Amino acid sequence: MADRVYRDPVLGSISFDRDTEGYVIELVDTPEFQRLRRVRQLGAAFLVFHGAEHSRFTHSVGVAYLAKRIFSRLTQDSNFPNDIDQDELKKAVVAGALLHDIGHGPFSHLFERVFDQDHEAWGLRIIEEPETQIHQVLEKYKLVDAVKKILAKTFKPRFARDIISSQLDADRLDYLLRDSYMTGVAYGRYDLDWLLEVIELGRIPTNGKDLGLTVNFKKGWHAAEQFVIGRYLMYQQVYFHKTIRSAERMIKLVFERLTDMGHEHQDPKFCPDPLKKLLNRDRGGISASTYLALDDEFMLACMNLWATEEAEDTVLRDLCSRLLKRNLFKTAVIDQEKIKDHIKYASAINALQDAMRESGFNPKYYLAFDSAEDFAYRDMMWFVAKEKSPEDIWLAEDGEAKQPLSNPTVSPLIDSVRNKATTTRRMCYPAELKTLVSKHLQQYLSDLIDVSGTAVGMVAEKPSVESVPETRPR
């Protein structure tokens, strides 16, 4: 039978054989997977980078394809175990890669944090629910347990799950290239074909000598270095872009307003049944069918109606109207070094909030704080300090992992960024409140523009982060 071919703008022609990879095609055709077409990969980034309209559907198909390529490469490795059924292991790996994002809700992590939902838990639930077509396809191919273990990171052999979740996983390999291409920037580009060529199996000492994904020492460390730095630059220049963070914070404020209304038993005038169940859920939670009815398009359709004059809640109406018209909140970086007296700083915040109330703005929804943090590279020492399992890129010779990429004798560049995080704390507020913000907090902010239009204390911002970014769910 003919292959199923996807014409991908980043990876070229992605094909799956109908005879040997029919399970992939059947999973893609399920309604639960098709729903991912309506969940954007980069949340609110489309409001800043106009090409960033790609979905988790396109990303997930790309991850499955790259997982297949990595697995094919490893089967040629002399260290590949002889006692493993390659066909069955490949099915588990590729299916797990395809479904790794199946549990994401509308606007991904923004939705999760406000409504206390976990996309990984939902992914497992969707796979387990007998009513879902995804479960039925996986059951047909006897893959339910294997995919659950891969997504739960308990699957063995270890290298199989590393293909989906590690420093060199198919997820990162795809999203860096895809997000770079779709946002129109060059920061996330790296030599994919060569990196796939130099990935191999190696016994990693910190894994108890388990076989894991490594990079060929002599041929591959430059490609791995380029990959890590590409990710570092994408976080700085795209994922933590201040306007993206502002837009995401505003979407989160919409969600927070909805939850507050739910607690007050005052649902919005337009409140479709899935949203009503979410806002008024009891401790038992919501059903899978209700959760799967929620996606970006669903929420944007609601926001369009909430932004109309007929909407009863003025805060919800205003926030939605600002988002849809791209009248986004301004941002200012809070300079932690300028906060010498925390009591005085808290007093200034309180004074600003009082002034906002006098001006008719509820500070709960119009003065938002945003923190962001990212580690470009976390090696064994970081995880020892945090009492977590190590995550590193190992360089191997003759099937043995010899040194981590962060070794200063190997890559001084990676050594310079390893285990280091720069925290940026921003304040988001409507443009019309700039005068009030400047009046009360100017001495604590590093990049606020005062009312005369002159830059006040402008410094170079280092947008690294303190929490997992909304745009990049990891």
N, C-alpha and C positions, 0 to 999 in steps of 0.2 A: 504493500500500500504506500501511497505518497506521504511524504513528511508533512507535518504541520509547521509552517514557516511564519515567523514574525519578523517583519522588516523593522529593525531597531535602529534609531538614529545614532546610537552610541556604539553598539556592539556589532552592527551589521546584520546579516541574516541569521536569526536564531531558529534552529530547526530541532524538532523532536520526532523521532521515528514512531510511526503509528503502531508498529508491531512490537518493538521492544520498549518503547516509552509511552505507551498508550495511557498509562496512569497519570502522566503529566497533563496530557491533553484533556482527559476527563476531569481532573481537578481544576484546571483552568476554566473549564466550561460550567462549573458549578455556580449557582447564584451567589454563594458566599464569597467566592473568589472574584467574580465579576463586580461585586460591590466595591472592591478596592479601586476600581476606575473612578469612583466618586470620593476617594480620600486622597488629598494631595500629599505628595511626598514631603514637601517643605512647608507645610502649614500656611502661614500668612506671607511667605516670601514672595508670592506672586504680586503683592502690593508694592514691592520694591524692585524686584527683578522681573520684568514683565514676561519673560519667557519661562518662568518657573511654574508652569502649569502642569508638570508631569505628576503622575499618580503613583501610588504604592503598587498598583497593578503592573505598570511598566517596570518598576524597580524589582518587583518580586520575580517576574519572568526573567529579568537579567541575572538575578542572583542564582536562580535555578540553573541557568545556562552556564554561568561561571563555575558553579559547584560541579556540574558535569565535566567541565574542562579540567578542573583541578583533580577530580577523582580519576579521570582518564590518565592524567599525567602521573599520578601516584601508582597506578597499576603497572606502570612501566619501571617503577623503582625496584631495585634488587631487594630492598628491605620490606617490600609489601608482603604481609603474612600469607603463607601458602595455604593455610587451613581455613581461609575465609571465602565464603561464597560471594564472589565479586558482584554478580547480578543482583542478589538480594541486598547487599550492602549499598550498592549504587542507588537502588530504588529508595531506600530509607534516606540517604543523604540528599538526593535531588528533591524528593517529596518534602523533606524537612526544610530545605532551602526555599522552596516555592512557597511554603506556608508560614515562614518565620514571622511575617507581619499580618497574618490573617485576623488578629484580634484588635487591630487599631480602630479607635473610634474617631468621630469627627474632630478634625484639627489635632488629632493624636494626643500628645502629652498635655496640651492645654485642657482638653476634655477630661483626661485621666485625673489630673491633680484636683480639679474642682469637684468632680462628681465621684471621686474615690473609686475609680475603675482602674484595673490593671490590664494592659493589653496582652501581656504574656499569659496571665491567668485566663483571659477570655479566649486567647488562641487555643489553649489546652481544652477549654470547655467546648469550643466550636468543634474541635476534633473528636471529642468524646460524645457529644450529643447525638443519639441515634437518629434524630429527626433531620439533621443537616445532611445535605448531599455530599459534603466533604467527608463526613464520617462514613457514609455509605460507599464512596469510592475507595477510601482507605481500607475499609473492611473487606471489600471485594478483592483487594490485592494483599490482604493480610499485613497492612502497614500501620495500623492504629497504634499499637504499643511502641513500635520502633520510632515513629515520628514524635510521639509524646515524650519519649526519653531523650530524643535529640533536642527538642525545644526546651526540655527541663534540664539539659546539660548533664544527664546521667548516662547517656548512651556509651557503649563500649563497642569497638575500640575507640580510644580517645581521639585519634586523629580524624575520625569520621565526624565527630561533633565540632572539632576545631575548624573544619571546612566552613562551618556556618557561624561559629562564635569563637573568635580569637583575634589576635592583632593582625592576622593575615587572612581573615575570612572573606568569603565571597560577597557578603553583605557590604563590607567596606570597599572592596574592590569595585563593586558596581556603583555605590552611591557617590563616591568621589568623582568618578568620571562623568556620571549622569548629571549630578548636580552642577558640576563645573560647566558642562556643555549647555544645560538648560538655562543657567543663569548668565551665560555669555562671558564667563571669566576663565582664565587659564590656570588659576592657582592649583586646582585639584588634578591636573593631568599628570600622568606618569606612564612609563613604558609597560603597559599591561601584558603584551605578548611575551616580553622577555621575563617579566616577573613570574608568569605562569610557567615559563621554561625552566626557571631555576628553583622553583619550589620543590622540595623533596622531603622524604621521611627521615627523621633523625631521632635518636634516643636522647631525651631531654632530662638532664639530671634533676631539675626541680620538679619533674613529673614522676619521680621514682623510676626513671629510665623508661617510661612509657614512650611509645612512638608518637611523635607529634609533627606538626608542620614546621619545617625549617627552610632556610634558604642556603643554597650552595655558597660556601664561604668565598671561593675564588671568583666565581662568576656573578654572584647575585647581590652582594651587599650594597653596591651603588644603586641598584634598582629598588631595594628595600628602603634605603635612605631617602630616595626621591619620593617614594610612596608616603613615608611618614611626614616628611616636610610638606608634601602636598596637602595632607590632612590638616596639618598645623595651620597652614595658610588659609584653607577653606573655613576653618573655625573662626579665625580672626577676621577675615574679610567678607564672609557670606553669612555663616550660621549665627554669628553674634553681631551682625550689622545693627547699628542702633535703631534704624527705622523699622527693621524687621522685629526687633525686640519690642518696640513700641506698639506695633500692630498686634503682635501676639498678646501683649499685656492687655490691650483693649478687648480682644476676643475673650480673654480670661475674665475680664471685668463683666462682660455680658453674661458669661456663664455664672459668675458669682452673684450677679443681680438676680438671675433666674433661680438660683438655689435659695437666696434670701426670700424671694417671693414665695417659693414652695414652702419654706418653713413658716411663713405667715399665712399659708393657705390662700394665696392670692395669685393663682396662675395667670399668665398673660392672656389677653382676650383671645388671641389665636394660639391654640395649644393642641397640636395634633396628639393623637393617642399615645404614640411611643414616647413623646416628650413628657406628656402628663404622667405616664407611669414612672418615668425616670425621676421627675421632680417629687412625686408623691410615693416613692418606693418605701416599702417597709424594710425591716432588717433582713428579710429573706432575699432582697435584691430584685433584679428584673430577669425576665426570661431571655433566652438566646435570640428568639425571634424579635423581641423588642429592641435588643441591643443592635442587631444586624440591620434594623430599619433606620438607624441613625448614621448619617454620613455628612460630609461637608456640604453637599448640595441641599440636603434636608435642612441643615442649620442655616445656610445662606437664604433659602426660601423663607424660613421663619423670620430671619432678620429683616428681609425686605418688607414684610408685613408689619413687623414691630416698629419699623422706622417711619410709618405713615402717621398722619395727624390723628387717625382714629384710635391709635394705640393709647391705652389708658395710663400706662406707667411712663412718666416723663423721663426718668433716668434711662430705662431700657430703650425708649424711643430715641433719645439723644445719642446714646452710645452706638446704637445700630446705624443711625443716620450718619454719624461721623465716619464709621468704618466703611460704609458703602460709598460714601462720597470721597473717601480717602482724605478726610480731614483728620489726620492722625495726631496723636499727642506729641508734643515736643519732648526731648530728653535732655538731661543734664547729668554729668558724671559726679557722683559724690566722692570727693577726695578724702579718703580715710586719714591721711596724714594731717589734714587741717582740723580734724576733730580732736582737739586737745582736752576739752572739757565736755564729757558726754551729757552731763546734766544741762549744761548751757545749750548743747545741740538739741536735746530733746525739747527744751523750752522753746527754741526757735521753731521746731516742727509744730509744736502745739499752737504757737502764735500764728503760724501760716495757716493751719487748719481752721482756727477761729476766723481769720480774715476771709478764708474761702467760704465759710458758712455765711458770713455777712454779705458776701457777693452772690449768694444763691447757689453755691456748688457744694455738694456733699463730698467731703474729702475721702470718704470710703471708696468712692467710685471715680474721683477726679484727681486724686494724688496717689499715684501707684509707684511702688518701689520694685525694682527688678535687679536680681543678682545673677551673675553668670560666671562660670569657671570651667576651665578645661585643662587637662593634662595632655600635652602633645605626645608624650611617651612615658609609660609607667613600667618600670623594670622590676626586677626581683626585690631590690631594696625597698621600694615603695610598698610593695605588698607584704614584705616582712614587717615593716613598721605598722601597717594597718591590719596585720594578722589575717591576710587574705592570700589566696593562691596567686603565685606569680603570673604575670602576663608580659611576655617579652617576645621579641623576634630573635630567634637563635640562628647562628651561622654554623653550618655543619660540614664536616669532612668525613668521608667514608662511613656515613650513616650515624655519626656521633656528633651531637651538638657540642661545639667547642667554646664559643663565646657569644654573649649577647651583642646585638647591634649597638647597644649603648656604651660598650667598652670604649673608653677614650682613645685607645691605641688603634681602634678600628674606625670609629666615626666621631671625631671631635664635635661635629655638628649636632649629632643626636645627643651626645653627652651634655651639650650645652643647654638642651631643653628638657632633658629627662627629669621626671618627678617634680617638675616646677609648674606651679599654677599662678597666674596673675588674676586677681579678682577684680571685677568691675561692678560697681553698684551704681545703678542709674535711678533717677527720679523721672517719672513720666507725668505730664500735666498738659491741659489744653493750652493752646497758644495764647488765648486771651488772658491767661493767668500769669503770663511771663513777668509782668510788673510786680505782682505780689511775691512770686518766687524769688525774683531778684532782690526785692526789698528785705525779705526775711532770711534767705539762705545763701546769698551771694558769697559770703566768706567761706562756705563749705563746698562750693561747687567749682569744678576745674574747667568746665567748658560752656558755661552759661553765657548767652548773648544778652547784654543789658538792653534796656528800652531804647537807648540811642542807636543801637545797631552795632556797637563796638564790642569786640570780643573781650570777655573778662577772664583773665587768668587762663588763657587757652593753652593746653598742653596736649601732647600726643597721647591718644587713648590706646591702651593695650587691652583689647576686648577678649580676654580669656575669662573663664567662668566659674561660678560657684555652685551651679546646679546643672543637672543634665539639660542641654538646650531643648527648647520647644521644637525647633526645626529638625533636630537630629536625634531620633529616638534610639538611644542605645542603652 
